[in-house]
Amino acid sequence: MLDTAKYHATLMHRLGTLDARLHAIEAELDAPRSNDWEELAVERESDEVLESLGHSGEMEIARIRAALDRIRAGSYGICTVCGEQISTDRLDVLPETPMCKVCAANVS
């Protein structure tokens, strides 16, 4: 039987880490900007990188929340495509994954 408590704890820890990171990104993006055009150009490039990181973080948070929903529903560790058990090796590396290795390879 799958130890969902372990994965729940891992997912919650990652969710907390991402939440803190997203708050730091938001604070950086909301920080006052320079009046110097050259510095402003560099800041804008940095903002684009931060926005990309923020977007990636938001997508990961959505995947984590979906995994937590699957834990609550009792379907965690079951591939959402084929219905087979997802290997614990895969869940140890990607605890938020909704698919087994075979189905994930077919989607990519």
Buried (B, 14 or more C-beta within 10 A) or exposed (E): EBEBEEBBEBBEEBBEEBEEBBEEBEEEEEEEEEEEEEEEEEBEEEBEEBEEBBEEBEEBBEBBEEBBEBBEEEEBBBBBBEEBEBEEEBBEEBBBBBBBBEBBEEEE
